[in-house]
Amino acid sequence: MKQQRRPPNAVFRALADETRRQILDVLRAGPRTSGEIADQFQSSWPTISRHLAVLRAGGLVVTERKGQAIYYELNTSVFQDLIQHLVACMKPTRRTAPARRRAQEA
């Protein structure tokens, strides 16, 4: 399977909007059509469709066509990659020399 290239920060852009995070929450229950997703919100179907496009661009959801319907589903591998990235950002680095130097100067 060919890996889809995402624009830098596409995942963070997709997660930045509250409605998109709520859509992801709806999809936790399992695959849904865009109509089923739109029924959960006060927004119009075209607005939800745009949100779904951003989520797809970020790789957070994948689609599968079944007959006339297109089902949206969470792409859990992207969430796993995101968590690994965030954990790596939180790991302390070995750069303790500047802190020691500041302590010695005080």
Residue frames as a rotation matrix with the C-alpha (Angstrom) as fourth column:
MET 1
0.579 0.815 0.000 0.00
0.815 -0.579 0.000 0.00
0.000 0.000 -1.000 0.00
LYS 2
-0.200 -0.656 0.728 1.38
0.631 -0.655 -0.416 3.40
0.750 0.376 0.544 -0.98
GLN 3
-0.264 0.018 -0.964 1.97
0.889 -0.383 -0.251 5.83
-0.374 -0.924 0.085 1.89
GLN 4
0.544 0.520 0.659 0.05
0.713 -0.700 -0.037 9.06
0.442 0.490 -0.752 1.39
ARG 5
-0.617 -0.785 -0.055 2.14
0.728 -0.542 -0.421 12.18
0.300 -0.300 0.906 1.84
ARG 6
0.546 0.780 -0.306 0.56
0.836 -0.484 0.257 14.76
0.052 -0.396 -0.917 4.10
PRO 7
0.320 -0.409 0.855 1.46
0.065 -0.891 -0.450 18.42
0.945 0.200 -0.259 4.18
PRO 8
-0.712 -0.611 -0.346 3.54
0.415 0.032 -0.909 19.36
0.567 -0.791 0.231 7.22
ASN 9
-0.962 0.273 0.022 1.39
-0.146 -0.444 -0.884 20.01
-0.231 -0.853 0.467 10.27
ALA 10
-0.518 0.817 -0.254 -1.76
-0.421 0.015 0.907 18.71
0.744 0.577 0.336 8.52
VAL 11
-0.247 0.408 -0.879 -2.59
0.690 0.711 0.136 16.57
0.680 -0.573 -0.457 11.56
PHE 12
-0.696 -0.071 -0.714 -2.30
0.641 -0.510 -0.574 19.54
-0.324 -0.857 0.401 13.91
ARG 13
-0.901 0.418 -0.120 -4.36
-0.427 -0.795 0.432 21.72
0.085 0.440 0.894 11.56
ALA 14
-0.335 0.807 -0.486 -7.08
-0.027 0.507 0.862 19.08
0.942 0.302 -0.148 11.49
LEU 15
-0.188 0.215 -0.958 -7.10
0.890 0.450 -0.073 18.79
0.415 -0.867 -0.276 15.28
ALA 16
-0.949 -0.311 -0.048 -7.16
0.303 -0.864 -0.402 22.56
0.083 -0.396 0.914 15.81
ASP 17
-0.565 0.803 0.190 -10.90
-0.586 -0.553 0.592 22.87
0.580 0.223 0.783 15.19
GLU 18
-0.648 0.358 0.672 -13.44
-0.596 0.311 -0.740 21.83
-0.474 -0.881 0.012 17.85
THR 19
0.444 0.869 -0.220 -15.99
-0.822 0.296 -0.487 20.56
-0.358 0.397 0.845 15.31
ARG 20
0.214 -0.441 -0.871 -13.38
-0.643 0.608 -0.466 18.29
0.736 0.660 -0.154 13.72
ARG 21
-0.846 -0.486 0.219 -12.47
-0.467 0.478 -0.744 16.92
0.257 -0.732 -0.631 17.16
GLN 22
-0.227 0.853 0.470 -16.17
-0.697 0.195 -0.690 16.27
-0.680 -0.484 0.551 17.76
ILE 23
0.537 0.348 -0.768 -16.39
-0.819 0.435 -0.375 14.44
0.204 0.830 0.519 14.42
LEU 24
-0.409 -0.764 -0.499 -13.50
-0.507 0.645 -0.572 12.24
0.759 0.019 -0.651 15.51
ASP 25
-0.776 0.196 0.599 -15.40
-0.545 0.267 -0.794 11.53
-0.316 -0.943 -0.101 18.72
VAL 26
0.337 0.934 -0.122 -18.46
-0.837 0.238 -0.492 10.48
-0.430 0.268 0.862 16.70
LEU 27
0.403 -0.233 -0.885 -16.27
-0.690 0.558 -0.461 8.14
0.602 0.796 0.064 14.65
ARG 28
-0.626 -0.607 0.490 -14.98
-0.777 0.434 -0.455 6.41
0.064 -0.665 -0.744 17.79
ALA 29
0.031 0.754 0.656 -18.22
-0.599 0.539 -0.592 4.40
-0.800 -0.374 0.469 17.70
GLY 30
-0.160 -0.146 0.976 -17.34
0.540 0.815 0.211 3.07
-0.826 0.561 -0.052 14.24
PRO 31
-0.912 -0.255 0.321 -17.56
0.397 -0.358 0.845 3.97
-0.101 0.898 0.428 10.55
ARG 32
0.054 0.921 -0.386 -20.26
0.435 -0.370 -0.821 6.47
-0.899 -0.124 -0.421 9.53
THR 33
0.030 0.055 0.998 -21.40
0.973 -0.229 -0.017 8.08
0.227 0.972 -0.060 6.29
SER 34
-0.903 -0.352 0.248 -21.06
0.315 -0.933 -0.176 11.85
0.293 -0.081 0.953 5.91
GLY 35
-0.176 0.926 0.334 -24.84
-0.228 -0.369 0.901 12.12
0.958 0.082 0.276 6.25
GLU 36
0.519 0.321 -0.792 -24.83
0.598 0.526 0.604 10.19
0.611 -0.788 0.081 9.52
ILE 37
-0.437 -0.753 -0.492 -22.03
0.898 -0.342 -0.276 12.41
0.040 -0.563 0.826 10.78
ALA 38
-0.819 0.136 0.558 -23.78
0.044 -0.954 0.298 15.62
0.572 0.268 0.775 9.63
ASP 39
0.199 0.971 -0.135 -26.96
0.189 0.097 0.977 14.54
0.962 -0.220 -0.164 11.47
GLN 40
0.198 -0.210 -0.958 -25.02
0.959 0.245 0.144 14.87
0.205 -0.946 0.250 14.74
PHE 41
-0.692 -0.583 -0.424 -24.32
0.636 -0.771 0.023 18.60
-0.340 -0.254 0.905 14.19
GLN 42
0.316 0.768 -0.557 -26.18
0.380 -0.640 -0.668 21.86
-0.869 0.000 -0.494 13.68
SER 43
-0.418 -0.582 -0.698 -23.86
-0.428 -0.551 0.716 22.73
-0.801 0.598 -0.019 10.77
SER 44
0.570 0.595 -0.567 -24.90
-0.760 0.118 -0.639 22.21
-0.313 0.795 0.519 7.16
TRP 45
0.825 -0.231 0.516 -23.84
0.305 0.950 -0.062 19.10
-0.476 0.208 0.854 5.26
PRO 46
0.711 -0.615 0.342 -21.39
0.263 -0.219 -0.940 21.09
0.652 0.758 0.005 3.04
THR 47
0.426 -0.561 0.710 -19.70
-0.817 -0.576 0.034 22.47
0.389 -0.594 -0.704 6.18
ILE 48
0.574 -0.186 0.798 -19.31
-0.446 0.746 0.495 18.98
-0.687 -0.640 0.345 7.63
SER 49
0.904 -0.234 0.357 -18.05
0.424 0.589 -0.688 17.78
-0.049 0.774 0.632 4.26
ARG 50
0.553 -0.734 0.395 -15.31
-0.289 -0.613 -0.735 20.44
0.781 0.293 -0.551 4.35
HIS 51
0.361 -0.400 0.842 -14.37
-0.918 0.009 0.397 19.37
-0.167 -0.916 -0.364 7.87
LEU 52
0.768 -0.033 0.640 -14.16
0.011 0.999 0.039 15.75
-0.641 -0.023 0.767 6.69
ALA 53
0.849 -0.485 0.212 -11.90
0.243 0.001 -0.970 16.82
0.470 0.875 0.119 3.82
VAL 54
0.327 -0.740 0.587 -9.50
-0.780 -0.562 -0.273 18.47
0.533 -0.369 -0.762 6.30
LEU 55
0.428 -0.119 0.896 -9.53
-0.685 0.604 0.408 15.35
-0.590 -0.788 0.177 8.47
ARG 56
0.911 -0.106 0.398 -8.76
0.319 0.792 -0.520 13.24
-0.261 0.601 0.756 5.38
ALA 57
0.672 -0.694 0.257 -5.94
-0.142 -0.462 -0.875 15.58
0.727 0.552 -0.410 4.36
GLY 58
0.165 -0.590 0.791 -4.49
-0.972 -0.231 0.031 15.16
0.165 -0.774 -0.612 7.84
GLY 59
-0.464 -0.343 -0.817 -4.77
-0.382 0.909 -0.164 11.40
0.799 0.236 -0.553 7.52
LEU 60
-0.788 0.158 0.595 -6.96
-0.588 0.096 -0.803 11.16
-0.184 -0.983 0.017 10.62
VAL 61
0.202 0.861 0.467 -9.81
-0.388 0.509 -0.769 9.49
-0.899 -0.026 0.437 8.75
VAL 62
-0.932 -0.362 -0.018 -9.95
-0.177 0.413 0.893 7.07
-0.315 0.836 -0.449 5.85
THR 63
-0.029 0.958 -0.286 -12.84
-0.888 -0.156 -0.432 6.37
-0.458 0.242 0.855 3.51
GLU 64
-0.901 -0.113 0.420 -14.34
0.070 0.916 0.396 3.25
-0.429 0.386 -0.817 2.04
ARG 65
-0.447 0.764 -0.465 -17.01
-0.892 -0.340 0.298 3.16
0.070 0.548 0.834 -0.64
LYS 66
-0.833 0.351 0.428 -19.82
0.223 0.921 -0.321 0.66
-0.506 -0.172 -0.845 -0.11
GLY 67
0.012 0.821 0.570 -22.27
0.984 0.093 -0.153 0.90
-0.179 0.563 -0.807 -2.99
GLN 68
0.378 0.238 0.895 -23.46
0.529 -0.849 0.002 4.50
0.760 0.473 -0.447 -3.19
ALA 69
0.994 0.091 0.067 -22.27
-0.009 -0.527 0.850 5.39
0.113 -0.845 -0.522 0.33
ILE 70
0.026 -0.998 0.049 -18.84
0.034 -0.048 -0.998 6.53
0.999 0.028 0.032 1.44
TYR 71
0.871 0.234 -0.432 -17.98
0.392 0.199 0.898 5.55
0.296 -0.952 0.082 5.00
TYR 72
0.218 -0.777 0.591 -15.55
-0.520 -0.605 -0.604 7.52
0.826 -0.175 -0.536 7.13
GLU 73
0.848 -0.039 -0.528 -13.46
0.398 0.703 0.589 5.73
0.348 -0.710 0.612 9.74
LEU 74
0.783 -0.616 0.086 -10.72
-0.503 -0.545 0.671 6.71
-0.367 -0.569 -0.737 12.18
ASN 75
0.584 -0.728 -0.359 -7.17
-0.017 0.431 -0.902 6.05
0.812 0.532 0.240 10.98
THR 76
0.997 -0.079 -0.020 -5.68
0.024 0.051 0.998 4.88
-0.078 -0.996 0.052 14.26
SER 77
0.350 -0.932 0.089 -2.14
0.936 0.345 -0.071 4.52
0.036 0.108 0.993 12.89
VAL 78
-0.013 -0.326 0.945 -1.90
0.323 -0.896 -0.305 8.30
0.946 0.301 0.117 12.48
PHE 79
0.775 0.326 0.541 -2.98
-0.393 -0.422 0.817 8.75
0.495 -0.846 -0.199 16.10
GLN 80
0.838 -0.528 -0.139 -0.28
0.503 0.647 0.573 6.30
-0.212 -0.550 0.808 17.18
ASP 81
0.018 -0.847 0.532 2.33
0.880 -0.240 -0.411 8.25
0.476 0.475 0.740 15.18
LEU 82
0.255 0.168 0.952 1.10
-0.084 -0.977 0.195 11.52
0.963 -0.130 -0.235 16.69
ILE 83
0.983 0.123 0.139 1.34
-0.151 0.091 0.984 10.15
0.108 -0.988 0.108 20.24
GLN 84
0.501 -0.865 -0.019 4.87
0.856 0.492 0.156 8.88
-0.126 -0.094 0.988 19.61
HIS 85
-0.058 -0.493 0.868 5.82
0.580 -0.725 -0.372 12.32
0.812 0.482 0.328 18.26
LEU 86
0.534 0.348 0.770 4.36
-0.329 -0.754 0.569 14.12
0.779 -0.557 -0.288 21.28
VAL 87
0.966 -0.232 -0.113 6.04
0.216 0.486 0.847 11.74
-0.142 -0.843 0.519 23.74
ALA 88
0.200 -0.945 0.259 9.36
0.962 0.140 -0.233 12.27
0.184 0.296 0.937 21.97
CYS 89
0.086 -0.115 0.990 8.90
0.178 -0.975 -0.129 16.04
0.980 0.188 -0.063 22.32
MET 90
0.801 0.349 0.487 8.44
-0.389 -0.315 0.866 15.66
0.455 -0.883 -0.116 26.07
LYS 91
0.690 -0.612 -0.387 11.59
0.703 0.694 0.156 13.61
0.173 -0.380 0.909 26.66
PRO 92
0.800 -0.467 -0.376 14.29
-0.171 -0.778 0.604 15.64
-0.575 -0.419 -0.703 28.39
THR 93
0.790 -0.609 -0.077 17.37
-0.030 0.088 -0.996 16.31
0.613 0.789 0.051 26.36
ARG 94
0.431 -0.732 -0.528 20.93
0.889 0.444 0.111 15.82
0.153 -0.517 0.842 27.55
ARG 95
-0.140 -0.491 0.860 21.61
0.372 -0.831 -0.414 19.58
0.918 0.262 0.299 27.41
THR 96
0.732 0.362 -0.578 22.12
0.656 -0.145 0.741 20.29
0.185 -0.921 -0.344 31.08
ALA 97
-0.282 -0.955 -0.086 25.33
0.954 -0.270 -0.132 22.29
0.102 -0.119 0.988 30.70
PRO 98
-0.439 0.105 0.892 23.64
0.155 -0.969 0.191 25.73
0.885 0.222 0.410 30.20
ALA 99
0.691 0.717 0.091 21.53
-0.003 -0.124 0.992 25.19
0.723 -0.686 -0.083 33.31
ARG 100
0.518 -0.594 -0.616 24.65
0.855 0.340 0.391 24.28
-0.023 -0.729 0.684 35.32
ARG 101
-0.485 -0.738 0.469 26.45
0.768 -0.616 -0.176 27.29
0.419 0.275 0.865 33.91
ARG 102
0.028 0.587 0.809 23.60
-0.067 -0.806 0.588 29.62
0.997 -0.071 0.017 34.96
ALA 103
0.880 0.303 -0.366 23.64
0.294 0.257 0.920 28.10
0.373 -0.918 0.137 38.45
GLN 104
0.113 -0.933 -0.341 27.40
0.993 0.098 0.061 28.67
-0.023 -0.345 0.938 38.75
GLU 105
-0.497 -0.287 0.819 27.05
0.482 -0.876 -0.015 32.30
0.721 0.388 0.574 37.59
ALA 106
0.457 0.816 0.355 24.44
0.107 -0.446 0.889 33.09
0.883 -0.368 -0.291 40.25
